Amino acid sequence: MRLWSLHPKYLDPQGLVALWRESLLAQKVLSGATRGYKNHPQLNRFRETSDPLASLGYYLSAVAEEATRRGYKFDATKILKKSSRVAKIPVTRGQLQFEGQHLFKKLKARNPQRLKALLKIKRIQPHPSFRPTPGKIHDWERSIAP
């Protein structure tokens, strides 16, 4: 499961669809509708908020908005708790940089044209759910970081 901290506008079509599906799975986990992935470390960011389902609903809404902007039809009625007012979740700049590099590696193989356009970006913007803070890669990511 990858719940990207970076803005969904950077994802290629496959990445955007995968993010939507994985975010809906995360929503099921947080709502208690499934037994799998209960201990997935990326979910802790949402669990630590005052209203995890609202925070994930906000996250999903931004993904759905990006899909709509691109002409896709994601079913936003699947979002259990829509909210336009949630506290932004901190994400370190090191985490954003790591995720950017991770995405670039995926795009190198999957969508080189998309990668070429993204390489011109100087600073990757976070997903609207997140607020950048100073710091290195998050602890939960270090197990797979190079």
Chimera marker file (.cmm) of the C-alpha trace (Angstrom):
<marker_set name="trace">
<marker id="1" x="0.000" y="0.000" z="0.000" r="1" g="1" b="0" radius="0.5"/>
<marker id="2" x="1.370" y="3.410" z="-0.962" r="1" g="1" b="0" radius="0.5"/>
<marker id="3" x="-0.534" y="6.469" z="0.200" r="1" g="1" b="0" radius="0.5"/>
<marker id="4" x="1.561" y="9.092" z="-1.522" r="1" g="1" b="0" radius="0.5"/>
<marker id="5" x="2.476" y="12.216" z="0.421" r="1" g="1" b="0" radius="0.5"/>
<marker id="6" x="3.115" y="14.035" z="-2.834" r="1" g="1" b="0" radius="0.5"/>
<marker id="7" x="0.375" y="15.722" z="-4.831" r="1" g="1" b="0" radius="0.5"/>
<marker id="8" x="-1.605" y="13.308" z="-7.040" r="1" g="1" b="0" radius="0.5"/>
<marker id="9" x="-1.059" y="15.590" z="-10.050" r="1" g="1" b="0" radius="0.5"/>
<marker id="10" x="2.401" y="14.041" z="-10.407" r="1" g="1" b="0" radius="0.5"/>
<marker id="11" x="1.124" y="10.496" z="-10.832" r="1" g="1" b="0" radius="0.5"/>
<marker id="12" x="0.685" y="8.880" z="-14.203" r="1" g="1" b="0" radius="0.5"/>
<marker id="13" x="-2.694" y="7.289" z="-15.020" r="1" g="1" b="0" radius="0.5"/>
<marker id="14" x="-1.720" y="3.888" z="-13.556" r="1" g="1" b="0" radius="0.5"/>
<marker id="15" x="-0.409" y="5.539" z="-10.403" r="1" g="1" b="0" radius="0.5"/>
<marker id="16" x="-3.540" y="7.635" z="-9.939" r="1" g="1" b="0" radius="0.5"/>
<marker id="17" x="-5.841" y="4.617" z="-10.307" r="1" g="1" b="0" radius="0.5"/>
<marker id="18" x="-3.669" y="2.589" z="-7.920" r="1" g="1" b="0" radius="0.5"/>
<marker id="19" x="-3.721" y="5.432" z="-5.381" r="1" g="1" b="0" radius="0.5"/>
<marker id="20" x="-7.512" y="5.595" z="-5.541" r="1" g="1" b="0" radius="0.5"/>
<marker id="21" x="-7.842" y="1.845" z="-4.962" r="1" g="1" b="0" radius="0.5"/>
<marker id="22" x="-5.273" y="1.744" z="-2.186" r="1" g="1" b="0" radius="0.5"/>
<marker id="23" x="-6.831" y="4.756" z="-0.467" r="1" g="1" b="0" radius="0.5"/>
<marker id="24" x="-10.233" y="3.080" z="-0.575" r="1" g="1" b="0" radius="0.5"/>
<marker id="25" x="-8.626" y="-0.012" z="0.966" r="1" g="1" b="0" radius="0.5"/>
<marker id="26" x="-7.107" y="2.213" z="3.670" r="1" g="1" b="0" radius="0.5"/>
<marker id="27" x="-10.573" y="3.616" z="4.326" r="1" g="1" b="0" radius="0.5"/>
<marker id="28" x="-11.911" y="0.074" z="4.787" r="1" g="1" b="0" radius="0.5"/>
<marker id="29" x="-9.125" y="-0.681" z="7.242" r="1" g="1" b="0" radius="0.5"/>
<marker id="30" x="-9.746" y="2.482" z="9.270" r="1" g="1" b="0" radius="0.5"/>
<marker id="31" x="-13.495" y="1.878" z="9.323" r="1" g="1" b="0" radius="0.5"/>
<marker id="32" x="-13.017" y="-1.714" z="10.511" r="1" g="1" b="0" radius="0.5"/>
<marker id="33" x="-14.491" y="-3.225" z="7.340" r="1" g="1" b="0" radius="0.5"/>
<marker id="34" x="-11.506" y="-5.510" z="6.668" r="1" g="1" b="0" radius="0.5"/>
<marker id="35" x="-8.949" y="-7.441" z="8.694" r="1" g="1" b="0" radius="0.5"/>
<marker id="36" x="-5.956" y="-7.051" z="6.402" r="1" g="1" b="0" radius="0.5"/>
<marker id="37" x="-3.431" y="-4.194" z="6.488" r="1" g="1" b="0" radius="0.5"/>
<marker id="38" x="-4.457" y="-3.224" z="10.046" r="1" g="1" b="0" radius="0.5"/>
<marker id="39" x="-0.862" y="-2.587" z="11.028" r="1" g="1" b="0" radius="0.5"/>
<marker id="40" x="0.276" y="-0.871" z="7.854" r="1" g="1" b="0" radius="0.5"/>
<marker id="41" x="2.574" y="1.955" z="8.988" r="1" g="1" b="0" radius="0.5"/>
<marker id="42" x="1.265" y="4.520" z="6.484" r="1" g="1" b="0" radius="0.5"/>
<marker id="43" x="-2.140" y="4.346" z="8.139" r="1" g="1" b="0" radius="0.5"/>
<marker id="44" x="-0.716" y="5.630" z="11.405" r="1" g="1" b="0" radius="0.5"/>
<marker id="45" x="-0.515" y="9.137" z="9.944" r="1" g="1" b="0" radius="0.5"/>
<marker id="46" x="-4.291" y="9.122" z="9.610" r="1" g="1" b="0" radius="0.5"/>
<marker id="47" x="-4.929" y="7.245" z="12.857" r="1" g="1" b="0" radius="0.5"/>
<marker id="48" x="-3.037" y="9.929" z="14.767" r="1" g="1" b="0" radius="0.5"/>
<marker id="49" x="-5.458" y="12.661" z="13.649" r="1" g="1" b="0" radius="0.5"/>
<marker id="50" x="-8.499" y="13.650" z="15.686" r="1" g="1" b="0" radius="0.5"/>
<marker id="51" x="-10.794" y="12.107" z="13.050" r="1" g="1" b="0" radius="0.5"/>
<marker id="52" x="-9.031" y="9.447" z="10.950" r="1" g="1" b="0" radius="0.5"/>
<marker id="53" x="-11.951" y="8.800" z="8.577" r="1" g="1" b="0" radius="0.5"/>
<marker id="54" x="-12.451" y="12.515" z="7.913" r="1" g="1" b="0" radius="0.5"/>
<marker id="55" x="-8.716" y="12.933" z="7.272" r="1" g="1" b="0" radius="0.5"/>
<marker id="56" x="-8.712" y="10.002" z="4.867" r="1" g="1" b="0" radius="0.5"/>
<marker id="57" x="-11.925" y="11.309" z="3.294" r="1" g="1" b="0" radius="0.5"/>
<marker id="58" x="-10.184" y="14.614" z="2.628" r="1" g="1" b="0" radius="0.5"/>
<marker id="59" x="-7.247" y="12.692" z="1.146" r="1" g="1" b="0" radius="0.5"/>
<marker id="60" x="-9.557" y="10.680" z="-1.105" r="1" g="1" b="0" radius="0.5"/>
<marker id="61" x="-11.435" y="13.815" z="-2.174" r="1" g="1" b="0" radius="0.5"/>
<marker id="62" x="-8.213" y="15.365" z="-3.477" r="1" g="1" b="0" radius="0.5"/>
<marker id="63" x="-7.461" y="12.191" z="-5.438" r="1" g="1" b="0" radius="0.5"/>
<marker id="64" x="-10.982" y="12.226" z="-6.889" r="1" g="1" b="0" radius="0.5"/>
<marker id="65" x="-10.615" y="15.921" z="-7.807" r="1" g="1" b="0" radius="0.5"/>
<marker id="66" x="-7.385" y="15.187" z="-9.682" r="1" g="1" b="0" radius="0.5"/>
<marker id="67" x="-9.086" y="12.322" z="-11.500" r="1" g="1" b="0" radius="0.5"/>
<marker id="68" x="-11.978" y="14.591" z="-12.490" r="1" g="1" b="0" radius="0.5"/>
<marker id="69" x="-9.522" y="17.247" z="-13.694" r="1" g="1" b="0" radius="0.5"/>
<marker id="70" x="-8.043" y="14.616" z="-16.012" r="1" g="1" b="0" radius="0.5"/>
<marker id="71" x="-11.425" y="13.460" z="-17.275" r="1" g="1" b="0" radius="0.5"/>
<marker id="72" x="-11.663" y="10.245" z="-15.242" r="1" g="1" b="0" radius="0.5"/>
<marker id="73" x="-14.789" y="9.236" z="-13.369" r="1" g="1" b="0" radius="0.5"/>
<marker id="74" x="-13.863" y="7.995" z="-9.903" r="1" g="1" b="0" radius="0.5"/>
<marker id="75" x="-16.914" y="7.238" z="-7.783" r="1" g="1" b="0" radius="0.5"/>
<marker id="76" x="-16.624" y="9.809" z="-4.976" r="1" g="1" b="0" radius="0.5"/>
<marker id="77" x="-19.726" y="8.346" z="-3.315" r="1" g="1" b="0" radius="0.5"/>
<marker id="78" x="-17.363" y="5.665" z="-1.991" r="1" g="1" b="0" radius="0.5"/>
<marker id="79" x="-15.813" y="8.224" z="0.336" r="1" g="1" b="0" radius="0.5"/>
<marker id="80" x="-17.338" y="7.430" z="3.731" r="1" g="1" b="0" radius="0.5"/>
<marker id="81" x="-16.706" y="10.747" z="5.444" r="1" g="1" b="0" radius="0.5"/>
<marker id="82" x="-16.244" y="13.832" z="3.306" r="1" g="1" b="0" radius="0.5"/>
<marker id="83" x="-14.741" y="16.814" z="5.023" r="1" g="1" b="0" radius="0.5"/>
<marker id="84" x="-13.336" y="20.078" z="3.765" r="1" g="1" b="0" radius="0.5"/>
<marker id="85" x="-11.889" y="21.080" z="7.142" r="1" g="1" b="0" radius="0.5"/>
<marker id="86" x="-9.258" y="18.830" z="8.606" r="1" g="1" b="0" radius="0.5"/>
<marker id="87" x="-5.908" y="19.557" z="10.175" r="1" g="1" b="0" radius="0.5"/>
<marker id="88" x="-3.042" y="19.011" z="7.785" r="1" g="1" b="0" radius="0.5"/>
<marker id="89" x="-0.834" y="16.063" z="8.613" r="1" g="1" b="0" radius="0.5"/>
<marker id="90" x="2.884" y="16.820" z="8.926" r="1" g="1" b="0" radius="0.5"/>
<marker id="91" x="5.177" y="15.235" z="6.349" r="1" g="1" b="0" radius="0.5"/>
<marker id="92" x="8.913" y="15.784" z="6.269" r="1" g="1" b="0" radius="0.5"/>
<marker id="93" x="10.635" y="17.294" z="3.278" r="1" g="1" b="0" radius="0.5"/>
<marker id="94" x="12.918" y="14.249" z="3.307" r="1" g="1" b="0" radius="0.5"/>
<marker id="95" x="9.861" y="12.031" z="2.909" r="1" g="1" b="0" radius="0.5"/>
<marker id="96" x="8.599" y="14.115" z="-0.012" r="1" g="1" b="0" radius="0.5"/>
<marker id="97" x="12.005" y="13.944" z="-1.662" r="1" g="1" b="0" radius="0.5"/>
<marker id="98" x="12.178" y="10.189" z="-1.134" r="1" g="1" b="0" radius="0.5"/>
<marker id="99" x="8.718" y="9.699" z="-2.615" r="1" g="1" b="0" radius="0.5"/>
<marker id="100" x="9.611" y="11.894" z="-5.575" r="1" g="1" b="0" radius="0.5"/>
<marker id="101" x="12.656" y="9.733" z="-6.287" r="1" g="1" b="0" radius="0.5"/>
<marker id="102" x="10.566" y="6.596" z="-5.808" r="1" g="1" b="0" radius="0.5"/>
<marker id="103" x="7.993" y="7.883" z="-8.296" r="1" g="1" b="0" radius="0.5"/>
<marker id="104" x="10.716" y="8.840" z="-10.779" r="1" g="1" b="0" radius="0.5"/>
<marker id="105" x="12.058" y="5.262" z="-10.688" r="1" g="1" b="0" radius="0.5"/>
<marker id="106" x="8.586" y="3.889" z="-11.379" r="1" g="1" b="0" radius="0.5"/>
<marker id="107" x="8.008" y="6.355" z="-14.213" r="1" g="1" b="0" radius="0.5"/>
<marker id="108" x="11.381" y="5.629" z="-15.796" r="1" g="1" b="0" radius="0.5"/>
<marker id="109" x="10.121" y="2.141" z="-16.566" r="1" g="1" b="0" radius="0.5"/>
<marker id="110" x="6.397" y="2.809" z="-16.920" r="1" g="1" b="0" radius="0.5"/>
<marker id="111" x="6.014" y="6.286" z="-18.430" r="1" g="1" b="0" radius="0.5"/>
<marker id="112" x="9.261" y="7.977" z="-19.552" r="1" g="1" b="0" radius="0.5"/>
<marker id="113" x="7.379" y="10.909" z="-21.119" r="1" g="1" b="0" radius="0.5"/>
<marker id="114" x="5.719" y="11.741" z="-17.814" r="1" g="1" b="0" radius="0.5"/>
<marker id="115" x="9.089" y="11.466" z="-16.088" r="1" g="1" b="0" radius="0.5"/>
<marker id="116" x="10.661" y="13.901" z="-18.530" r="1" g="1" b="0" radius="0.5"/>
<marker id="117" x="8.020" y="16.516" z="-17.688" r="1" g="1" b="0" radius="0.5"/>
<marker id="118" x="8.401" y="15.983" z="-13.937" r="1" g="1" b="0" radius="0.5"/>
<marker id="119" x="12.184" y="16.298" z="-13.966" r="1" g="1" b="0" radius="0.5"/>
<marker id="120" x="11.740" y="20.042" z="-14.615" r="1" g="1" b="0" radius="0.5"/>
<marker id="121" x="10.032" y="20.523" z="-11.240" r="1" g="1" b="0" radius="0.5"/>
<marker id="122" x="12.259" y="22.090" z="-8.613" r="1" g="1" b="0" radius="0.5"/>
<marker id="123" x="10.204" y="21.332" z="-5.501" r="1" g="1" b="0" radius="0.5"/>
<marker id="124" x="7.548" y="18.660" z="-5.284" r="1" g="1" b="0" radius="0.5"/>
<marker id="125" x="4.310" y="19.824" z="-3.709" r="1" g="1" b="0" radius="0.5"/>
<marker id="126" x="2.623" y="17.688" z="-1.079" r="1" g="1" b="0" radius="0.5"/>
<marker id="127" x="-0.822" y="16.176" z="-1.306" r="1" g="1" b="0" radius="0.5"/>
<marker id="128" x="-3.292" y="18.777" z="0.060" r="1" g="1" b="0" radius="0.5"/>
<marker id="129" x="-3.689" y="16.626" z="3.198" r="1" g="1" b="0" radius="0.5"/>
<marker id="130" x="-0.088" y="17.222" z="4.209" r="1" g="1" b="0" radius="0.5"/>
<marker id="131" x="1.984" y="20.098" z="5.562" r="1" g="1" b="0" radius="0.5"/>
<marker id="132" x="5.747" y="19.950" z="4.844" r="1" g="1" b="0" radius="0.5"/>
<marker id="133" x="8.089" y="20.126" z="7.819" r="1" g="1" b="0" radius="0.5"/>
<marker id="134" x="11.862" y="19.873" z="8.081" r="1" g="1" b="0" radius="0.5"/>
<marker id="135" x="13.217" y="16.391" z="8.491" r="1" g="1" b="0" radius="0.5"/>
<marker id="136" x="14.421" y="13.160" z="6.966" r="1" g="1" b="0" radius="0.5"/>
<marker id="137" x="12.506" y="10.156" z="5.678" r="1" g="1" b="0" radius="0.5"/>
<marker id="138" x="9.808" y="9.006" z="8.093" r="1" g="1" b="0" radius="0.5"/>
<marker id="139" x="10.691" y="6.045" z="10.312" r="1" g="1" b="0" radius="0.5"/>
<marker id="140" x="7.982" y="3.862" z="8.791" r="1" g="1" b="0" radius="0.5"/>
<marker id="141" x="9.605" y="4.272" z="5.369" r="1" g="1" b="0" radius="0.5"/>
<marker id="142" x="13.186" y="3.557" z="6.371" r="1" g="1" b="0" radius="0.5"/>
<marker id="143" x="12.762" y="-0.187" z="6.075" r="1" g="1" b="0" radius="0.5"/>
<marker id="144" x="12.533" y="0.134" z="2.280" r="1" g="1" b="0" radius="0.5"/>
<marker id="145" x="14.576" y="3.307" z="1.737" r="1" g="1" b="0" radius="0.5"/>
<marker id="146" x="17.915" y="2.895" z="-0.063" r="1" g="1" b="0" radius="0.5"/>
<link id1="1" id2="2" r="1" g="1" b="0" radius="0.2"/>
<link id1="2" id2="3" r="1" g="1" b="0" radius="0.2"/>
<link id1="3" id2="4" r="1" g="1" b="0" radius="0.2"/>
<link id1="4" id2="5" r="1" g="1" b="0" radius="0.2"/>
<link id1="5" id2="6" r="1" g="1" b="0" radius="0.2"/>
<link id1="6" id2="7" r="1" g="1" b="0" radius="0.2"/>
<link id1="7" id2="8" r="1" g="1" b="0" radius="0.2"/>
<link id1="8" id2="9" r="1" g="1" b="0" radius="0.2"/>
<link id1="9" id2="10" r="1" g="1" b="0" radius="0.2"/>
<link id1="10" id2="11" r="1" g="1" b="0" radius="0.2"/>
<link id1="11" id2="12" r="1" g="1" b="0" radius="0.2"/>
<link id1="12" id2="13" r="1" g="1" b="0" radius="0.2"/>
<link id1="13" id2="14" r="1" g="1" b="0" radius="0.2"/>
<link id1="14" id2="15" r="1" g="1" b="0" radius="0.2"/>
<link id1="15" id2="16" r="1" g="1" b="0" radius="0.2"/>
<link id1="16" id2="17" r="1" g="1" b="0" radius="0.2"/>
<link id1="17" id2="18" r="1" g="1" b="0" radius="0.2"/>
<link id1="18" id2="19" r="1" g="1" b="0" radius="0.2"/>
<link id1="19" id2="20" r="1" g="1" b="0" radius="0.2"/>
<link id1="20" id2="21" r="1" g="1" b="0" radius="0.2"/>
<link id1="21" id2="22" r="1" g="1" b="0" radius="0.2"/>
<link id1="22" id2="23" r="1" g="1" b="0" radius="0.2"/>
<link id1="23" id2="24" r="1" g="1" b="0" radius="0.2"/>
<link id1="24" id2="25" r="1" g="1" b="0" radius="0.2"/>
<link id1="25" id2="26" r="1" g="1" b="0" radius="0.2"/>
<link id1="26" id2="27" r="1" g="1" b="0" radius="0.2"/>
<link id1="27" id2="28" r="1" g="1" b="0" radius="0.2"/>
<link id1="28" id2="29" r="1" g="1" b="0" radius="0.2"/>
<link id1="29" id2="30" r="1" g="1" b="0" radius="0.2"/>
<link id1="30" id2="31" r="1" g="1" b="0" radius="0.2"/>
<link id1="31" id2="32" r="1" g="1" b="0" radius="0.2"/>
<link id1="32" id2="33" r="1" g="1" b="0" radius="0.2"/>
<link id1="33" id2="34" r="1" g="1" b="0" radius="0.2"/>
<link id1="34" id2="35" r="1" g="1" b="0" radius="0.2"/>
<link id1="35" id2="36" r="1" g="1" b="0" radius="0.2"/>
<link id1="36" id2="37" r="1" g="1" b="0" radius="0.2"/>
<link id1="37" id2="38" r="1" g="1" b="0" radius="0.2"/>
<link id1="38" id2="39" r="1" g="1" b="0" radius="0.2"/>
<link id1="39" id2="40" r="1" g="1" b="0" radius="0.2"/>
<link id1="40" id2="41" r="1" g="1" b="0" radius="0.2"/>
<link id1="41" id2="42" r="1" g="1" b="0" radius="0.2"/>
<link id1="42" id2="43" r="1" g="1" b="0" radius="0.2"/>
<link id1="43" id2="44" r="1" g="1" b="0" radius="0.2"/>
<link id1="44" id2="45" r="1" g="1" b="0" radius="0.2"/>
<link id1="45" id2="46" r="1" g="1" b="0" radius="0.2"/>
<link id1="46" id2="47" r="1" g="1" b="0" radius="0.2"/>
<link id1="47" id2="48" r="1" g="1" b="0" radius="0.2"/>
<link id1="48" id2="49" r="1" g="1" b="0" radius="0.2"/>
<link id1="49" id2="50" r="1" g="1" b="0" radius="0.2"/>
<link id1="50" id2="51" r="1" g="1" b="0" radius="0.2"/>
<link id1="51" id2="52" r="1" g="1" b="0" radius="0.2"/>
<link id1="52" id2="53" r="1" g="1" b="0" radius="0.2"/>
<link id1="53" id2="54" r="1" g="1" b="0" radius="0.2"/>
<link id1="54" id2="55" r="1" g="1" b="0" radius="0.2"/>
<link id1="55" id2="56" r="1" g="1" b="0" radius="0.2"/>
<link id1="56" id2="57" r="1" g="1" b="0" radius="0.2"/>
<link id1="57" id2="58" r="1" g="1" b="0" radius="0.2"/>
<link id1="58" id2="59" r="1" g="1" b="0" radius="0.2"/>
<link id1="59" id2="60" r="1" g="1" b="0" radius="0.2"/>
<link id1="60" id2="61" r="1" g="1" b="0" radius="0.2"/>
<link id1="61" id2="62" r="1" g="1" b="0" radius="0.2"/>
<link id1="62" id2="63" r="1" g="1" b="0" radius="0.2"/>
<link id1="63" id2="64" r="1" g="1" b="0" radius="0.2"/>
<link id1="64" id2="65" r="1" g="1" b="0" radius="0.2"/>
<link id1="65" id2="66" r="1" g="1" b="0" radius="0.2"/>
<link id1="66" id2="67" r="1" g="1" b="0" radius="0.2"/>
<link id1="67" id2="68" r="1" g="1" b="0" radius="0.2"/>
<link id1="68" id2="69" r="1" g="1" b="0" radius="0.2"/>
<link id1="69" id2="70" r="1" g="1" b="0" radius="0.2"/>
<link id1="70" id2="71" r="1" g="1" b="0" radius="0.2"/>
<link id1="71" id2="72" r="1" g="1" b="0" radius="0.2"/>
<link id1="72" id2="73" r="1" g="1" b="0" radius="0.2"/>
<link id1="73" id2="74" r="1" g="1" b="0" radius="0.2"/>
<link id1="74" id2="75" r="1" g="1" b="0" radius="0.2"/>
<link id1="75" id2="76" r="1" g="1" b="0" radius="0.2"/>
<link id1="76" id2="77" r="1" g="1" b="0" radius="0.2"/>
<link id1="77" id2="78" r="1" g="1" b="0" radius="0.2"/>
<link id1="78" id2="79" r="1" g="1" b="0" radius="0.2"/>
<link id1="79" id2="80" r="1" g="1" b="0" radius="0.2"/>
<link id1="80" id2="81" r="1" g="1" b="0" radius="0.2"/>
<link id1="81" id2="82" r="1" g="1" b="0" radius="0.2"/>
<link id1="82" id2="83" r="1" g="1" b="0" radius="0.2"/>
<link id1="83" id2="84" r="1" g="1" b="0" radius="0.2"/>
<link id1="84" id2="85" r="1" g="1" b="0" radius="0.2"/>
<link id1="85" id2="86" r="1" g="1" b="0" radius="0.2"/>
<link id1="86" id2="87" r="1" g="1" b="0" radius="0.2"/>
<link id1="87" id2="88" r="1" g="1" b="0" radius="0.2"/>
<link id1="88" id2="89" r="1" g="1" b="0" radius="0.2"/>
<link id1="89" id2="90" r="1" g="1" b="0" radius="0.2"/>
<link id1="90" id2="91" r="1" g="1" b="0" radius="0.2"/>
<link id1="91" id2="92" r="1" g="1" b="0" radius="0.2"/>
<link id1="92" id2="93" r="1" g="1" b="0" radius="0.2"/>
<link id1="93" id2="94" r="1" g="1" b="0" radius="0.2"/>
<link id1="94" id2="95" r="1" g="1" b="0" radius="0.2"/>
<link id1="95" id2="96" r="1" g="1" b="0" radius="0.2"/>
<link id1="96" id2="97" r="1" g="1" b="0" radius="0.2"/>
<link id1="97" id2="98" r="1" g="1" b="0" radius="0.2"/>
<link id1="98" id2="99" r="1" g="1" b="0" radius="0.2"/>
<link id1="99" id2="100" r="1" g="1" b="0" radius="0.2"/>
<link id1="100" id2="101" r="1" g="1" b="0" radius="0.2"/>
<link id1="101" id2="102" r="1" g="1" b="0" radius="0.2"/>
<link id1="102" id2="103" r="1" g="1" b="0" radius="0.2"/>
<link id1="103" id2="104" r="1" g="1" b="0" radius="0.2"/>
<link id1="104" id2="105" r="1" g="1" b="0" radius="0.2"/>
<link id1="105" id2="106" r="1" g="1" b="0" radius="0.2"/>
<link id1="106" id2="107" r="1" g="1" b="0" radius="0.2"/>
<link id1="107" id2="108" r="1" g="1" b="0" radius="0.2"/>
<link id1="108" id2="109" r="1" g="1" b="0" radius="0.2"/>
<link id1="109" id2="110" r="1" g="1" b="0" radius="0.2"/>
<link id1="110" id2="111" r="1" g="1" b="0" radius="0.2"/>
<link id1="111" id2="112" r="1" g="1" b="0" radius="0.2"/>
<link id1="112" id2="113" r="1" g="1" b="0" radius="0.2"/>
<link id1="113" id2="114" r="1" g="1" b="0" radius="0.2"/>
<link id1="114" id2="115" r="1" g="1" b="0" radius="0.2"/>
<link id1="115" id2="116" r="1" g="1" b="0" radius="0.2"/>
<link id1="116" id2="117" r="1" g="1" b="0" radius="0.2"/>
<link id1="117" id2="118" r="1" g="1" b="0" radius="0.2"/>
<link id1="118" id2="119" r="1" g="1" b="0" radius="0.2"/>
<link id1="119" id2="120" r="1" g="1" b="0" radius="0.2"/>
<link id1="120" id2="121" r="1" g="1" b="0" radius="0.2"/>
<link id1="121" id2="122" r="1" g="1" b="0" radius="0.2"/>
<link id1="122" id2="123" r="1" g="1" b="0" radius="0.2"/>
<link id1="123" id2="124" r="1" g="1" b="0" radius="0.2"/>
<link id1="124" id2="125" r="1" g="1" b="0" radius="0.2"/>
<link id1="125" id2="126" r="1" g="1" b="0" radius="0.2"/>
<link id1="126" id2="127" r="1" g="1" b="0" radius="0.2"/>
<link id1="127" id2="128" r="1" g="1" b="0" radius="0.2"/>
<link id1="128" id2="129" r="1" g="1" b="0" radius="0.2"/>
<link id1="129" id2="130" r="1" g="1" b="0" radius="0.2"/>
<link id1="130" id2="131" r="1" g="1" b="0" radius="0.2"/>
<link id1="131" id2="132" r="1" g="1" b="0" radius="0.2"/>
<link id1="132" id2="133" r="1" g="1" b="0" radius="0.2"/>
<link id1="133" id2="134" r="1" g="1" b="0" radius="0.2"/>
<link id1="134" id2="135" r="1" g="1" b="0" radius="0.2"/>
<link id1="135" id2="136" r="1" g="1" b="0" radius="0.2"/>
<link id1="136" id2="137" r="1" g="1" b="0" radius="0.2"/>
<link id1="137" id2="138" r="1" g="1" b="0" radius="0.2"/>
<link id1="138" id2="139" r="1" g="1" b="0" radius="0.2"/>
<link id1="139" id2="140" r="1" g="1" b="0" radius="0.2"/>
<link id1="140" id2="141" r="1" g="1" b="0" radius="0.2"/>
<link id1="141" id2="142" r="1" g="1" b="0" radius="0.2"/>
<link id1="142" id2="143" r="1" g="1" b="0" radius="0.2"/>
<link id1="143" id2="144" r="1" g="1" b="0" radius="0.2"/>
<link id1="144" id2="145" r="1" g="1" b="0" radius="0.2"/>
<link id1="145" id2="146" r="1" g="1" b="0" radius="0.2"/>
</marker_set>
